[in-house]
Structures are given as structure tokens and as C-alpha cells.
Amino acid sequence: MGWLLSAVASTFTPSWTTSALIVIVVAAALVARRHQKPKGFPPGPPGLPIVGNVFAFGTNDAFAETLMQWGKDYGPVYSVRIGFSNDVVVCGADMIKTLLVKKGLDFADKPHLIEADLYNKGRRGIFVSHCREGWEHQRRFAHTTLRGMGFGKVVLEPVIREEVQDTIKQFKSFAGQPFDPRESLATNSSNIICRLTFGRRFEHNDPEFHQLLTYLRGIMGFRAEGEVMVFPFLRHLYAQKTRWRTRLASNRNMFKYFGAKIDEHRVGLCERTRTGSEEPDVLDFIDAYLVQARADPVNFNDEELKVVLSDLFIAGSDTVSTTISWAILYMAAYPDIQKSVYEEITQVVGEESVCLSHRGALPYSEATLMELQRLASVVPINPRAAFTDSELGGYHIPRGTRVWINMWSLFRDPVEWPQPHRFDPTRFLNKDGSKVIHRDSFLPFSAGRRVCMGEQLAKMELFLFFMSIMQHFEFVFPDPQSKPSFLGVVGLNRQPEPFLVKAIPRMEQGAYQ
């Protein structure tokens, strides 16, 4: 570095602009030198000075495809450089399962990402919280409390079925005309979380409910510009952009909304306590949390509760509604598979309402739903960070290293899934098609210490929503000759591009009698 500076100085006397440029370049070079790969770090594709590999990534599905291709070139554990950050990418079923399960604690932390910092700068709650004692408190309490309220148990089936029936009613209201199903699905899925957290549901036309959904969409649909992801300090230059202001406003308004709900519940608890009961009746999750906060105010407080509530809505409603949206898109695109699903449901269920007790008797339909989850890959990339110095695939991964788990590769590994882009429900069936096969590489809810807390509830919702709407409607595209896009739009999850379908009621089956 010294010889370079001497050569520059002896060649010319720079202007102010040139001097500033030289300072920037030298500073960048020094920073880059400080961020060289540590000893024993995985190899990876060569990158450009300062920016690293970012120009090779692409966006949305192309990003995950690029990471998957590099996995073939450099192995299931390799490195990429994003700006000055040396990151690790993990691909393939075997290595992903090793990381999630066998090395679960070593890689249980969450990294610093712009979207996560905007959503939850203090890293409270469950979703993007660091792997710390406070995270364990919040997760354990939420899991125990929600299970006590029926989370993932049959006792919640009537609640889910009520929202399913409301979805059917909404779809029927379009009278066979083209519509986008995502709005109705998001509303009804969120209402299930409302039941658990607020102790009530909302009507579709309730302005308060629509406002909450608007806040959630503003958070989930936001993606920072690529250059901000590479150089986080640039976020200060973008803070006044309209989309950034909208995003930050959504955050503030959502937490303000949850704060008002917490205050309402605190008043309700006080009123119920004054009736003479030493301990008030707990009616929902917020009540339970406020009672816990009385006993442990250090770990349980209003600020933590606001973030936990937002975590529950984002993780507990959007994943289900997005998966069912993908299901409708694929069903309309593959009418033969849609017909087979309907015929099995008709044969087994008849004109009755679909119930959880029908699981096991609908192998082809269940296999179709699992194949839809595989293809949808709602969470294509799972960001983690090394909680401690660790070893993975024979390489040294220092504590704090950002790790990108390529779940896309888990579901599109041609070794695990021959012809991975083909829609084939029989992948999940035994030879005679009589039984569903639960494959080890099928991990739509992740695994290990950070496994989706709402996995069992989500499975119940997916089964009841999918089977019920398949029983009641045939889905077709407005233009039969049009070719749908199966490309995803990636924000906090992978959603289908906007699309329209017709929901043709199967009146002859007595679906509305």
C-alpha cells in the first residue's frame, strides 16, 4: 500500500476532488483488508473490489437460483462477499439438516439486516431477536400460552372452519367473475390470529381491521435497495424517500395500534380483578402476557409484547395465506391435478364439511398440498448468524458470521427431487398411492431451535382451507390461453405475482346447501 501512495503523490498534485476520491479509495481498501476471509473460511466465487459478489446475484427467484448454482460449483458450504461482509451460504438437503438440527444452537442467532432493523431495531420478541436469554423467555412463554389456548390442537378447529366458511362466502360473492384471491385469504388467516391475541375476530369491512392489515402489508412488502444492503450506512441517505417513510410509518402505526390494544386489555384485567377474584380470568394471549408481566416485569413488558404480537401476525397469518394463494394459482394452471383432488374429496367427504378427521383418508390431496408447499418455497432464504465459533462442512465459521440457508435448494435439489420444477404430487405417495410419505428433506417450517412456532396451527389451517375451497370451487383463468407466471416476488416471504382467477362454484355438489 505504501508504494502505491508514494507513486500517486510523486505523479501529480491532486485537486480537492481527486484528493477526496483518493481518500475514499484508500479508506475502502483498508476496510476491505480488515475484512479479509479468516483462516479456514469456506471458498467461494471471486468478487469485485469493495462490492464483492453483489452484481452477480439477481433478484427474487434469480437470487436463490444463483446461490444454488454456486453450491454446485463450490460445494454445499461456500462463502460470498456482500460489500465488506464475508458471508456463508449453505445449500443442499444434507448440509441444511446438519446446520438446523445437529448444529442448531451454533447457528441459532439472527443477523443484522436492514429490513429487520427497520422492523425491530431493539431486536425484541421472537422473529428477528438475537439468540439470547430474553428470546428464550419470549419464545417459551408464547409457545406454552398458545398451546394452552389450543394452538395446533383440534380445539381450534371450529375457529379455523369459521374463517374457511367466510372465505368460501367471499369467493362466492364474486359470482364467477375474475378476482385476486389474496385479499380474502389474508383477511381470514389474520382473523385466526386476532382470535388468539385479541379474543375477537373482525368483519371484512371493518375499517380498524383493514388499517391493521395495511400496516402489516407495508412491513412485509418492503425491500431495501441493493446498495443499502451492501453498505448499510447508506440508509441515512434513503430515509426521506417516500417508500422508506411509508415503511417507517407502517411500523410506528402498527406498534401504536398494538399499544392501544394492550391498554384496553389492561383495563379489562383490572375490572375483572375488582369483582373480588384475586386472579382475573385470562381471555386471550394479551391477557396472559400482562398477567405474566406482573410476576416478571424485567423480561415481560409492553415493548416486548408489541413486538411479539407483530411477530405472531407476520409469521402466523401471511405464511398460510401466501401458500394458499400459490395453491390456487397452480390448481388453475393444472386442471387435471385439480380434478383429481376434487374427485378424491368428493369420494371421501361427499357433501359434508371437510374436517381434520379426514386427514389420512385424502392421500392424493394431502400429497398435492405438500407438493404445492415445496414449489411455493414461501421462505426461500433463511438468514441466520453463528452464535458461537463453529465448524460446518469442514470449514471454520467464526461467531457472528452471517449465514444464508438456501431453502430453495432444499426443495429443488435434483438428487432429492428428480425434475424439481415439475408439479408432481406423487413424490409424496407410496407406490400404490394409498399413503402419504413424509420425506426428511421436506422442511417447509424449518427445523431445530428456530423451527416455526406455529407449525402445527399452520398445518391445520392449510389442510382445512385448501381441501374446503377445492371442494367448493373450480379455479380457472379468465383467459384459458394465458400462461401464468410462477415467478416469485420476494419480500419477507415469496409471494406469487398478482394474478386473477375465476372461482366457479360446484353447485351440483350441494356445496352451499
Residue pairs with C-beta under 8 A, 6 or more apart in sequence:
1 26
1 29
1 30
5 26
8 14
8 22
14 22
28 49
28 50
29 49
31 84
32 49
32 50
32 84
34 84
35 84
35 85
35 86
36 86
37 79
37 86
38 86
38 396
38 398
39 396
40 395
40 396
41 79
41 86
41 88
41 395
41 396
41 397
41 398
42 74
42 75
42 77
42 78
42 79
42 88
42 393
42 395
42 397
43 74
43 75
43 78
43 79
44 53
44 70
44 74
44 78
44 79
44 80
44 81
44 89
45 53
45 56
45 70
45 73
45 74
45 78
45 80
47 53
47 54
47 56
47 80
47 81
48 55
50 83
50 84
51 83
51 230
52 80
52 81
52 82
52 83
52 84
52 85
52 230
53 80
53 81
53 82
54 82
54 83
54 226
54 229
54 230
56 66
57 63
57 66
57 67
57 226
58 65
58 66
59 490
60 487
60 488
60 489
60 490
60 494
61 380
61 408
61 487
61 488
61 490
61 494
63 381
63 490
64 377
64 380
64 381
64 406
64 408
64 409
65 408
67 80
67 89
67 91
67 381
67 404
67 406
67 408
67 409
68 91
68 406
68 408
68 409
68 412
70 78
70 80
70 89
70 91
71 78
71 89
71 91
71 92
71 406
71 409
75 393
76 90
76 91
76 92
76 94
76 95
76 393
77 88
77 89
77 90
77 91
77 95
77 392
77 393
77 394
77 395
78 88
78 89
79 86
79 87
79 88
79 89
80 87
80 88
80 89
80 404
81 87
82 229
82 230
82 402
83 230
83 231
85 402
86 401
87 401
87 402
87 403
87 404
88 392
88 395
88 397
88 401
88 402
88 403
88 404
89 403
89 404
89 406
90 96
90 99
90 392
90 393
90 403
90 404
90 405
90 406
91 406
91 409
92 409
92 410
92 413
93 410
93 413
93 415
93 416
93 440
93 441
95 392
95 393
96 405
96 406
96 407
96 409
96 410
96 443
97 440
97 441
97 443
97 447
98 392
98 393
99 107
99 384
99 392
99 403
99 405
100 107
100 405
100 443
100 446
100 447
100 448
100 450
100 451
101 447
101 448
103 390
103 392
104 447
104 448
104 449
104 450
105 131
105 387
105 388
105 449
106 386
106 387
106 388
106 390
106 392
106 397
107 384
107 385
107 386
107 387
107 390
107 392
107 397
107 403
108 131
108 384
108 387
108 448
108 449
108 450
109 130
109 131
109 384
109 385
109 386
109 387
109 400
110 116
110 123
110 128
110 129
110 130
110 131
110 383
110 384
110 385
111 383
111 384
111 385
111 402
111 403
112 232
113 128
113 229
113 383
114 224
114 228
114 229
114 232
114 235
115 222
115 223
115 224
115 492
116 123
116 128
118 222
118 224
118 247
118 248
118 251
119 128
119 219
119 251
119 310
120 127
120 128
120 129
120 307
120 310
122 303
122 307
123 129
123 130
124 134
124 138
124 303
124 304
124 307
124 308
125 138
125 304
125 307
125 308
125 310
125 311
126 135
126 138
126 139
126 142
126 307
126 308
126 311
126 453
127 307
127 310
127 311
127 314
127 315
129 135
129 138
131 387
131 449
134 299
134 304
137 296
137 299
137 300
138 299
138 304
138 308
139 453
141 289
141 292
141 300
142 285
142 308
142 312
142 453
143 151
143 453
145 285
145 288
145 289
146 152
146 196
146 285
146 453
146 454
146 457
147 153
149 196
149 284
149 285
149 288
150 156
150 159
151 196
151 454
151 456
151 457
152 454
152 455
152 456
152 457
152 459
152 460
153 456
154 356
156 192
156 457
156 460
157 355
157 356
157 460
157 464
159 192
159 195
160 192
160 460
160 461
160 464
160 465
161 353
161 355
161 464
161 468
162 201
163 188
163 189
163 191
163 192
163 201
164 188
164 464
164 465
164 468
164 469
165 353
165 468
166 188
166 191
166 204
167 184
167 185
167 188
167 465
167 468
167 469
168 468
168 469
168 472
168 473
168 511
170 184
170 187
170 188
170 204
171 179
171 181
171 184
171 469
171 472
171 473
171 503
172 472
172 503
172 505
172 512
174 502
174 503
176 502
176 503
176 504
176 505
177 502
178 478
178 500
178 501
178 502
179 500
179 501
179 502
179 503
180 498
180 499
180 500
181 324
181 325
181 328
181 501
181 503
182 321
182 322
182 325
182 495
184 204
185 320
185 321
185 324
185 325
185 465
186 213
186 217
186 317
186 318
186 321
187 204
187 209
187 213
188 321
188 465
189 316
189 317
189 318
189 320
189 321
189 324
189 461
189 465
190 209
190 212
190 213
190 216
190 313
190 317
190 321
191 201
191 202
191 209
192 316
192 317
192 457
192 461
193 312
193 313
193 316
193 317
194 200
194 201
194 202
194 209
195 201
195 284
196 284
196 285
196 312
197 284
197 285
197 286
197 309
197 312
197 313
198 261
198 284
198 286
199 283
199 284
199 286
199 287
202 208
202 209
203 209
211 253
211 257
212 254
212 257
212 313
214 250
215 250
215 251
215 253
215 254
215 257
216 250
216 254
216 310
216 313
216 314
216 317
216 318
217 250
218 246
218 247
218 249
218 250
218 251
219 247
219 250
219 251
219 254
219 310
219 314
219 492
220 314
220 318
220 491
220 492
220 493
221 491
222 243
222 247
222 250
222 491
223 490
223 491
224 235
224 238
225 234
225 238
227 234
228 234
228 235
228 238
238 244
239 245
239 248
254 310
255 306
255 307
255 310
258 305
258 306
258 309
258 310
259 302
259 306
261 286
261 309
262 286
262 290
262 302
262 305
262 306
265 284
265 286
265 287
265 290
266 290
268 283
268 287
269 280
269 287
269 290
269 291
270 280
272 280
272 281
273 279
273 280
279 291
280 287
280 291
281 287
282 288
282 291
285 309
285 312
286 305
286 309
289 300
289 305
289 308
290 305
292 300
293 300
293 301
293 302
293 305
312 454
314 492
315 452
315 453
315 454
316 454
316 457
316 458
318 492
318 493
319 378
319 379
319 452
319 454
319 458
319 493
320 458
320 461
320 462
320 465
322 376
322 378
322 493
322 494
322 495
322 496
323 372
323 373
323 376
323 378
323 462
324 462
324 465
324 466
324 469
325 495
325 496
326 372
326 375
326 376
326 378
326 496
327 369
327 372
327 376
327 466
328 469
328 475
328 501
329 484
329 486
329 496
329 499
329 501
330 337
330 372
330 375
330 423
330 486
331 337
331 338
331 341
331 470
331 475
332 338
332 475
332 476
332 477
332 484
332 501
333 477
333 484
333 486
334 423
335 476
337 368
337 423
337 425
338 470
338 474
338 475
340 364
340 368
341 364
341 365
341 368
341 470
342 470
342 471
342 474
342 506
344 362
344 363
344 364
344 365
345 354
345 362
345 365
345 467
345 470
345 471
346 471
346 509
348 358
348 361
348 362
349 358
349 362
349 467
349 471
351 509
351 510
351 511
351 513
353 468
354 463
354 464
354 467
354 468
354 471
356 460
356 463
356 464
358 467
359 366
359 463
360 436
362 467
363 429
363 433
363 434
363 435
363 436
364 425
364 429
364 433
365 466
365 467
365 470
366 428
366 436
366 463
367 425
367 426
367 427
367 428
367 429
367 436
368 425
369 462
369 463
369 466
370 425
370 428
370 436
370 442
371 423
371 424
371 425
371 427
371 428
372 466
373 442
373 444
373 462
374 411
374 417
374 427
374 442
374 444
375 411
375 423
375 486
376 488
376 494
377 407
377 408
377 411
377 412
377 488
377 494
378 444
378 493
378 494
379 407
379 444
379 446
379 493
379 494
380 406
380 407
380 408
380 488
380 490
380 494
381 404
381 405
381 406
381 407
381 408
381 490
382 404
382 405
382 407
382 446
383 402
383 403
383 404
383 405
384 402
384 403
384 404
384 405
384 450
385 400
385 401
385 402
385 403
386 397
386 398
386 399
386 400
386 401
386 403
387 399
388 399
389 396
389 397
389 398
389 399
390 397
390 399
391 397
397 403
407 443
407 446
410 416
410 441
410 443
411 417
411 420
411 441
411 442
412 420
412 421
413 420
413 441
414 420
416 439
416 441
417 427
417 441
426 433
427 439
428 436
428 437
428 438
428 439
428 442
429 435
429 436
429 437
430 437
445 451
445 452
445 455
445 458
446 452
452 458
469 503
471 506
471 509
471 511
472 505
472 506
472 509
472 511
472 512
473 503
473 504
473 505
473 506
474 503
474 504
474 506
475 501
475 502
475 503
475 504
476 501
476 502
476 504
477 484
477 500
477 501
477 502
478 500
478 501
478 502
484 499
485 496
485 497
485 499
486 496
487 497
488 494
488 495
488 496
488 497
489 495
489 496
489 497
505 511
505 512
